[in-house]
Amino acid sequence: MKSYIRNARISPRKMQVIAAIVRNMDVKQALDTLHFMPQK
């Protein structure tokens, strides 16, 4: 599965860190994790 993000005000390097954290999580767990992350 691939996802694309356009017009985001976050650097690709920061986005790679976030993507690595939520990779291989189920959707509910990933959304809960992203909700409490300090990044954009």
C-alpha positions as CSV (number, residue, x, y, z in Angstrom):
1,M,0.0,0.0,0.0
2,K,1.3,3.5,-0.8
3,S,0.2,6.8,0.3
4,Y,0.9,10.2,-1.1
5,I,0.9,13.6,0.7
6,R,0.9,16.8,-1.2
7,N,1.0,20.4,0.0
8,A,2.0,19.4,3.4
9,R,4.0,21.9,5.5
10,I,6.4,19.3,6.9
11,S,9.7,18.2,5.6
12,P,10.1,14.8,3.9
13,R,12.7,13.8,6.4
14,K,10.3,14.4,9.3
15,M,7.5,12.6,7.5
16,Q,9.8,9.6,7.0
17,V,10.3,9.4,10.8
18,I,6.5,9.5,11.4
19,A,5.9,6.9,8.7
20,A,8.4,4.6,10.2
21,I,6.7,4.7,13.5
22,V,3.2,3.9,12.2
23,R,4.3,1.4,9.6
24,N,2.7,-2.1,10.1
25,M,0.2,-0.8,12.6
26,D,-3.5,-1.3,12.2
27,V,-5.5,1.8,11.4
28,K,-7.0,2.4,14.8
29,Q,-3.6,2.1,16.6
30,A,-1.9,4.3,14.0
31,L,-4.5,7.0,14.3
32,D,-4.3,6.9,18.1
33,T,-0.5,7.2,17.9
34,L,-0.6,10.1,15.5
35,H,-3.1,11.9,17.6
36,F,-0.7,12.2,20.5
37,M,2.5,12.9,18.5
38,P,4.0,16.4,18.9
39,Q,4.8,16.7,15.2
40,K,2.4,18.4,12.8
